[in-house]
Amino acid sequence: MIGSACRIAKKRKIAKTQPLKSTNFHISQQSRFESLANADENTKESADVHQRVHPKPPPIFVHGVTDYPKMIQALETVVEAEQFKTKAMANNVTKINVNTTETYRTVVRFMKDSNII
């Protein structure tokens, strides 16, 4: 048997367990989630408020920006400076990231009213 593989059978150990002796101990039948079911109504209402997560609005790309500081000043007249961030990119493109959906709607409405692409 030089060219063929030899298989060696492994012996399995059989575990011998002894039956449990009956002892007098107490097993708790309380669910670990039972305390959550007994929460008062105020906790449930505040949990509902925290579960609503608003997705971050998509960035706004403005093409053909030739005067970057003037565009920033125009945006600051519509929304607060803390509500948006801008980044100048290649080919006169500016990327505007806003924090909230309300700010996003305000900036987009301003861009449409001003005929800015």
Secondary structure, DSSP 4 states (H G I P E B T S, - for coil): --SSPP--PPPPPPP--PPPPP---------TTHHHHT--HHHHHHHHHHH--PPPPPPEEEE--S-HHHHHHHHHHHS-GGGEEEEEETTTEEEEEESSHHHHHHHHHHHHHTT--
